[in-house]
Amino acid sequence: MKKYFPYILVILQMSAIFYIMLTGEIIPSKKIFLLLLILSLLIGFWAIVEMKFRFNIFPALLSNSSLVTSGPYRFIRNPMYTSIIFMMLILLINDFSYPRLIIWIFLILIFIAKINIEEKILLKEFTSYPEYKAKTKRLIPFIF
């Protein structure tokens, strides 16, 4: 089971994202929500660029990986997850329903589980990770 857990997390993650996207408006009707959605998307893209497009949706390192601490990673350790969480939150608020809220909360829990796995790997692989971890928050700058 432990061997398949990362795959299960990714399947659940993608299912939650698709559920939120497919049960409401994909493009927000209110301009402020559209602007916030674009901003969240740009933060995620910035994080991908900082990683030189070498990212993995599974909680595992790719070969020849390096610890990225620049760009949005200066402020939070998981800006791609933050980007997705906020994009889904914007879609949720724009077209609210309780089932979508439950799925959004579930998505956050999935990301926290993935982060826990990833951080164990990063602590083993990078001697500078504990110092980086002490200086940054997981998902929300200065808060969490």
C-alpha positions as CSV (number, residue, x, y, z in Angstrom):
1,M,0.0,0.0,0.0
2,K,2.8,2.4,0.9
3,K,4.3,1.9,-2.5
4,Y,1.1,3.0,-4.2
5,F,0.2,5.8,-1.9
6,P,1.8,8.6,-4.0
7,Y,-0.1,7.4,-7.0
8,I,-3.4,7.3,-5.1
9,L,-2.7,10.9,-3.9
10,V,-2.2,12.1,-7.4
11,I,-5.3,10.4,-8.7
12,L,-7.3,12.0,-5.8
13,Q,-5.7,15.3,-6.4
14,M,-6.6,15.3,-10.1
15,S,-10.1,14.0,-9.4
16,A,-10.7,16.9,-6.9
17,I,-9.4,19.5,-9.4
18,F,-11.5,18.1,-12.2
19,Y,-14.6,17.9,-9.9
20,I,-14.3,21.6,-9.0
21,M,-13.6,22.6,-12.6
22,L,-16.4,20.5,-14.1
23,T,-19.2,21.4,-11.6
24,G,-19.0,25.1,-12.0
25,E,-17.9,27.9,-14.3
26,I,-14.3,27.5,-15.4
27,I,-14.0,31.1,-16.3
28,P,-15.2,33.3,-13.5
29,S,-18.1,35.7,-14.3
30,K,-16.8,38.4,-12.0
31,K,-13.8,40.4,-13.2
32,I,-12.1,40.5,-9.8
33,F,-12.3,36.6,-9.7
34,L,-10.9,36.4,-13.2
35,L,-8.1,38.7,-12.3
36,L,-7.3,36.7,-9.2
37,L,-7.5,33.4,-11.1
38,I,-5.0,34.8,-13.7
39,L,-2.7,36.0,-10.9
40,S,-2.8,32.5,-9.2
41,L,-2.0,30.9,-12.6
42,L,0.9,33.3,-13.1
43,I,2.3,32.3,-9.7
44,G,2.1,28.7,-10.6
45,F,3.8,29.3,-14.0
46,W,6.5,31.4,-12.3
47,A,7.2,28.4,-10.0
48,I,7.4,26.0,-13.0
49,V,9.8,28.4,-14.8
50,E,12.0,28.7,-11.6
51,M,12.2,24.9,-11.6
52,K,13.3,25.0,-15.3
53,F,10.1,23.0,-16.2
54,R,11.5,20.0,-14.3
55,F,8.7,19.2,-12.0
56,N,6.9,16.0,-11.0
57,I,3.3,15.6,-10.0
58,F,4.3,12.6,-8.0
59,P,6.0,13.2,-4.6
60,A,9.4,12.0,-5.8
61,L,12.6,13.6,-7.0
62,L,13.6,13.5,-10.7
63,S,17.2,12.5,-11.5
64,N,19.7,15.3,-11.2
65,S,17.3,17.5,-9.1
66,S,18.5,20.6,-7.3
67,L,16.9,22.5,-4.5
68,V,15.2,25.6,-5.9
69,T,15.0,28.5,-3.4
70,S,14.6,31.4,-5.8
71,G,11.5,33.1,-7.3
72,P,8.3,32.2,-5.4
73,Y,10.3,29.6,-3.5
74,R,11.9,32.4,-1.5
75,F,8.6,32.9,0.2
76,I,6.9,29.5,0.3
77,R,8.1,25.9,-0.3
78,N,5.2,24.8,-2.5
79,P,4.1,27.6,-4.7
80,M,2.6,25.3,-7.3
81,Y,0.3,23.8,-4.7
82,T,-0.6,27.3,-3.4
83,S,-1.4,28.4,-7.0
84,I,-3.8,25.4,-7.5
85,I,-5.4,25.9,-4.1
86,F,-6.1,29.5,-4.8
87,M,-7.3,28.9,-8.3
88,M,-9.8,26.3,-7.0
89,L,-10.8,28.6,-4.2
90,I,-11.6,31.3,-6.7
91,L,-13.7,28.9,-8.8
92,L,-15.4,27.7,-5.6
93,I,-16.3,31.2,-4.5
94,N,-17.4,32.2,-7.9
95,D,-19.9,29.3,-8.1
96,F,-20.3,28.1,-4.5
97,S,-21.7,24.8,-3.4
98,Y,-21.1,22.8,-0.3
99,P,-20.0,19.7,-2.2
100,R,-17.4,21.7,-4.0
101,L,-16.3,23.2,-0.6
102,I,-15.8,19.7,0.8
103,I,-13.8,18.7,-2.2
104,W,-11.7,21.8,-2.0
105,I,-10.9,21.1,1.7
106,F,-10.1,17.5,0.7
107,L,-7.7,18.9,-2.0
108,I,-5.8,20.8,0.6
109,L,-5.5,17.7,2.8
110,I,-4.2,15.8,-0.3
111,F,-1.5,18.5,-0.8
112,I,-0.5,18.4,2.8
113,A,-0.1,14.6,2.6
114,K,2.1,15.1,-0.6
115,I,4.1,17.8,1.1
116,N,4.8,15.5,4.1
117,I,6.2,12.8,1.7
118,E,8.2,15.3,-0.3
119,E,9.7,16.9,2.7
120,K,11.0,13.6,4.0
121,I,12.7,13.0,0.6
122,L,14.1,16.5,0.5
123,L,15.5,16.3,4.0
124,K,17.4,13.1,3.0
125,E,18.6,14.5,-0.4
126,F,19.6,18.1,0.4
127,T,21.7,19.1,3.4
128,S,20.6,22.7,3.0
129,Y,16.9,21.8,3.2
130,P,16.5,22.1,7.0
131,E,17.8,25.7,6.8
132,Y,15.5,26.5,3.9
133,K,12.6,24.9,5.7
134,A,13.2,27.0,8.8
135,K,13.1,30.3,6.7
136,T,10.0,29.6,4.6
137,K,6.4,28.5,5.1
138,R,4.7,25.5,3.4
139,L,1.8,27.1,1.5
140,I,1.0,30.6,2.7
141,P,3.8,33.2,3.2
142,F,4.4,34.1,6.9
143,I,1.4,32.0,8.0
144,F,1.5,28.2,7.1
